[in-house]
Amino acid sequence: MERVLTQEEIDAMVRAASGRQDDHQRKDTRLIKPCTFRQSGQLTGEQVAAVNGLHEGFARSLTQSLGAYLRVSFEVTLVSIEQLAYSEFLERIPEITYMMCVRVEHMSAGAAMQIDHSLVFPLVDILLGGIGHCDVFTREVSEIEEQIMEGVAKIICRELESAWTPLDTKLDLDGRQPPAQMQRFLAPTEKTLCLSFEVKLAGTTGTLNLIFPVSISNTLLRKLSADGSYGKSRQAARNGGQMMAKMLECPFPIELGITAIKLPVNTIAGLVPQQVCDLGIPVLKSASLILAGRSTRLPPSGPKVLAAGKSSSIDVGSICQGGSDQFF
C-alpha cells in the first residue's frame, strides 16, 4: 500500500532539494586560480618606492650627462619597475635590437642593457655631426656604429654606478652581444628585475631597459632595506629644500626703532618744525629690529641709513649674540 505524504512532508522535501541545488551552484561558481610559484617573493610597496627613488635620480643624472655629451635635447624618465622571468623579457623586445652585457664587480652575475634601434641610429647620426633625423633600420649595427655607441653605453654605466652608492661596486662594459648569445645570457625561467626608461631624443621616442638577475637585485634590495632612511631622507631633504626656498621669498613686515618710549601729551602737542624733542632715553639704549612681531636687539652703535636713488636701506651692523634665535 502506497503511503500518502502530508503537506508538511512535501514542503520539507522541496526545501531539502532546493538546499542541495544551492550548494551545488555555489560549488560550481567557486573561482579557482592556478598557483604560479615563480610569482612568489614579489617586491613590496616599500621596496618599489626605494628602487623607484634610487633610479629616478639616475634618470635625472643621465638626462644631464647625455644631454651635455650630445648637445641636444635629451630626456630620460623611469616608467616601470617589474619582476619577470627572463624569457618574458625576451618576448617583449624586437628580435634585432642593441644589447650589451655589464659586469658587476664582487658578484658572480652580470647585468644587461637593451636600447631600441629607434634610439641607436639617431644617436649615431648625432655623434657623427647630424641632427638625429634618420630612418630606423632593421639590421644589426656595424662595427663602426658599435664603437660609437660604446661611448654612450659607458656614460650610462657611469651614472648607474654613481646611483648605486649603497652597493659600493663598479660596473664595466662586457661588449655588445648578438641576439643568439643573449638568449643564453640567463636561464629562461630565472627571475629578473627589469627597469624600463622612456628616452626622448630629437623628436624620437624609444626605450632603454636594464635587466638584473635575482642575485644582483636581491643584493640591492638588502642594501636599501638596511639603509631604510635612504629613500626617505632624500625625499625629506628635497621637500625641505623646496619649502625653505619658498619661505625665503615670503614677505615679512619689518620695523626698526626704539620701543617703549613714553612722552607727555603736552610735549607732543607743543611740537613745532625744527624743534628737537627730548625722548627721555639714554643715548646708549639699543634699537630693536621687529620682524613679524618678534624683536631682536641691535648694537648700541645703532643702524646706518643708506640711500640708493629713490630707495633707501638700513645697515643694521651685527645682531647681538642670541638675538637672531628669537626669530625661529
C-alpha positions in Angstrom: 0.0 0.0 0.0 1.5 3.3 -1.0 2.0 5.9 1.7 0.4 9.3 1.2 2.7 12.2 2.1 1.3 15.1 4.1 1.7 18.7 3.0 4.4 19.3 5.7 6.5 16.3 4.4 6.2 17.5 0.8 7.3 21.1 1.9 10.3 19.6 3.8 11.4 17.5 0.8 11.1 20.6 -1.5 13.2 22.7 0.9 15.9 19.9 1.2 16.1 19.6 -2.6 16.4 23.3 -3.0 19.2 23.5 -0.5 21.2 20.8 -2.2 20.8 22.6 -5.5 22.0 25.9 -4.0 25.1 24.1 -2.6 25.8 22.6 -6.0 25.5 26.0 -7.6 27.9 27.6 -5.0 30.4 24.9 -5.6 30.2 25.5 -9.4 30.7 29.2 -9.0 33.9 29.0 -7.0 36.9 30.7 -8.7 39.9 28.6 -8.9 43.2 30.2 -9.9 46.3 28.3 -10.9 49.3 28.9 -8.5 52.5 30.2 -10.1 55.4 29.7 -7.7 57.6 32.0 -9.9 55.4 34.9 -8.7 56.4 34.4 -5.1 58.7 36.9 -3.5 57.4 39.9 -5.4 58.5 43.4 -4.5 56.8 45.1 -1.6 55.5 48.6 -1.7 58.4 49.9 0.3 60.9 48.1 -1.9 59.3 49.5 -5.0 59.4 53.0 -3.5 63.1 52.7 -2.6 64.1 51.3 -6.0 62.0 54.0 -7.7 63.6 56.8 -5.8 67.1 55.5 -6.4 66.6 55.2 -10.2 64.7 58.4 -10.7 67.8 60.1 -9.5 69.7 58.0 -12.1 67.3 59.1 -14.8 67.9 62.8 -14.0 71.6 62.4 -13.9 71.6 60.6 -17.2 69.5 63.3 -18.7 72.1 65.9 -17.8 75.1 63.8 -18.7 74.0 62.6 -22.1 72.3 66.0 -22.9 75.7 67.7 -22.4 77.5 64.9 -24.3 75.2 65.0 -27.3 74.5 68.8 -27.1 70.8 68.2 -28.0 67.5 67.9 -26.1 67.7 64.6 -24.2 65.2 63.4 -21.6 65.1 60.1 -19.6 62.1 59.1 -17.5 61.7 56.0 -15.4 58.4 54.4 -16.5 58.2 50.9 -14.9 59.8 48.5 -12.4 58.9 44.8 -12.9 59.9 41.4 -11.7 59.6 38.9 -14.5 61.2 35.8 -16.0 64.0 36.4 -18.5 62.0 34.6 -21.2 59.1 37.1 -20.7 61.5 40.0 -21.2 62.9 38.5 -24.4 59.4 38.1 -25.8 58.8 41.9 -25.3 61.9 43.2 -27.2 62.4 43.1 -31.0 64.3 40.2 -32.5 67.0 42.6 -33.8 68.0 45.0 -31.1 71.0 46.6 -29.4 72.1 44.7 -26.2 75.2 44.9 -24.1 76.4 42.9 -21.1 77.6 44.7 -18.0 80.0 43.1 -15.4 79.3 43.8 -11.8 82.3 43.6 -9.6 82.3 41.4 -6.5 79.3 39.4 -7.9 79.2 36.2 -9.9 76.4 37.5 -12.2 76.2 40.3 -14.8 73.5 42.7 -15.9 72.2 43.6 -19.4 71.4 46.8 -21.2 68.9 47.0 -24.1 68.4 50.1 -26.3 65.8 50.3 -29.1 67.1 50.8 -32.6 64.8 53.8 -32.8 67.3 55.5 -30.5 70.5 53.8 -31.6 70.7 55.2 -35.2 69.7 58.8 -34.2 72.4 58.7 -31.5 74.9 57.6 -34.1 73.8 60.3 -36.5 74.1 63.0 -33.9 77.6 61.8 -32.8 78.7 61.9 -36.5 77.5 65.5 -36.8 73.9 65.0 -38.0 70.7 66.3 -36.3 69.3 62.8 -35.4 66.6 62.6 -38.1 67.2 59.3 -39.9 65.4 56.2 -40.8 65.2 53.3 -38.4 67.0 50.3 -39.9 66.1 46.7 -39.1 69.6 45.5 -39.4 72.4 44.8 -36.9 74.7 47.7 -36.1 78.0 47.8 -37.9 81.4 47.7 -36.1 81.8 51.5 -36.6 78.4 52.1 -35.2 79.1 49.8 -32.3 82.3 51.7 -31.4 80.4 55.0 -31.5 77.6 53.6 -29.2 80.1 52.3 -26.8 80.7 55.9 -25.6 77.0 56.3 -24.8 76.9 52.9 -23.0 79.9 53.9 -20.9 78.1 57.1 -19.7 75.0 55.0 -18.8 77.2 52.6 -16.8 79.0 55.5 -15.1 75.7 57.2 -14.0 74.3 53.9 -12.8 77.4 53.2 -10.8 77.1 56.6 -9.2 73.4 55.9 -8.4 74.3 52.5 -6.9 76.2 54.0 -4.0 74.6 51.6 -1.5 76.1 48.6 -3.4 79.7 50.1 -3.3 80.5 48.3 -6.6 81.9 49.1 -10.0 80.3 48.4 -13.4 82.2 47.6 -16.6 81.0 47.0 -20.1 81.5 43.5 -21.5 80.7 44.4 -25.1 77.7 44.1 -27.3 76.2 40.6 -27.6 74.4 39.2 -30.7 70.7 38.2 -30.1 71.5 34.5 -30.3 74.0 34.8 -27.5 71.7 37.0 -25.3 69.2 34.1 -25.4 71.7 32.1 -23.3 72.7 35.1 -21.1 70.3 33.8 -18.3 68.1 30.8 -17.8 64.7 31.3 -19.4 62.9 30.8 -16.1 65.2 33.0 -13.9 63.5 35.9 -12.2 64.9 39.3 -13.2 64.4 42.9 -12.2 63.6 45.0 -15.2 63.8 48.8 -15.2 62.3 50.5 -18.2 63.1 54.1 -19.1 61.5 56.2 -21.8 64.0 58.2 -23.8 63.1 61.3 -25.9 65.8 62.4 -28.4 65.5 64.8 -31.3 61.7 64.1 -31.8 62.2 60.4 -31.4 61.0 58.2 -28.5 62.4 54.8 -27.5 63.0 52.6 -24.6 66.1 51.8 -22.5 65.8 48.6 -20.5 68.2 47.5 -17.7 68.0 43.8 -16.7 69.4 42.5 -13.4 69.3 38.8 -12.4 67.9 37.8 -9.0 71.4 37.7 -7.3 72.0 41.4 -8.1 68.5 42.6 -7.4 68.4 40.8 -4.0 71.7 42.4 -3.0 70.5 45.8 -4.0 67.2 45.3 -2.1 69.1 44.1 1.1 71.3 47.2 1.0 68.3 49.5 0.6 66.4 47.7 3.4 69.5 48.0 5.7 69.5 51.7 5.0 65.8 52.3 5.4 66.2 56.0 5.6 67.9 56.2 2.2 64.8 57.0 0.2 63.0 58.9 3.0 66.0 61.1 3.8 66.5 62.1 0.2 62.8 62.9 -0.2 62.7 64.7 3.1 65.8 66.8 2.2 64.3 67.6 -1.2 61.0 68.7 0.3 62.8 70.6 3.0 64.9 72.5 0.4 61.8 73.3 -1.6 60.0 74.6 1.5 63.0 76.7 2.5 63.2 78.2 -1.0 59.5 79.2 -0.9 59.8 80.6 2.6 62.8 82.8 1.7 60.5 84.5 -0.9 57.7 85.3 1.6 57.4 89.0 2.5 57.5 89.8 6.3 56.7 93.2 7.9 59.8 94.8 9.5 60.0 97.6 11.9 63.2 99.3 13.1 63.3 101.6 16.1 63.3 102.1 19.9 60.2 100.8 21.6 58.6 101.7 25.0 59.1 105.5 24.6 56.7 107.5 26.7 56.1 111.2 26.3 53.6 113.6 27.9 50.7 114.6 25.7 51.6 118.3 26.1 55.1 117.7 24.8 53.7 116.0 21.7 51.0 118.7 21.2 53.6 121.5 21.5 55.9 120.2 18.8 56.8 122.7 16.1 59.0 122.4 12.9 62.8 122.2 13.5 62.3 121.6 17.3 64.4 119.0 19.0 62.3 116.7 21.2 63.9 115.0 24.2 62.8 111.4 24.2 64.0 110.8 27.7 66.0 107.7 26.9 69.8 107.0 27.3 72.0 107.6 24.2 73.4 104.0 24.5 70.0 102.3 24.5 69.9 99.6 21.9 67.4 99.8 19.0 65.1 96.9 18.2 64.5 95.1 14.8 61.0 93.8 14.8 60.3 91.0 12.3 56.7 89.7 12.0 56.0 90.7 15.7 59.3 89.3 17.1 62.1 91.6 18.0 65.9 91.3 18.4 68.4 93.7 19.9 70.9 95.7 17.8 74.3 97.0 18.9 74.4 100.4 20.8 76.2 102.0 17.8 72.9 101.9 16.0 71.9 101.3 12.4 73.0 103.3 9.4 70.6 104.6 6.8 71.8 104.2 3.3 70.4 105.8 0.1 70.4 104.4 -3.4 68.5 106.5 -5.9 64.8 106.7 -4.8 65.2 103.7 -2.5 66.7 103.5 1.0 68.2 100.7 3.0 69.5 100.2 6.6 72.8 98.7 7.6 72.0 97.1 11.0 75.6 96.0 11.6 75.8 92.9 13.7 72.9 91.4 15.7 73.7 90.9 19.3 74.6 87.4 20.4 71.5 85.3 20.8 69.2 87.9 19.3 68.7 86.1 15.9 67.5 82.9 17.7 64.4 84.8 18.7 63.2 84.7 15.1 63.0 80.9 14.9 
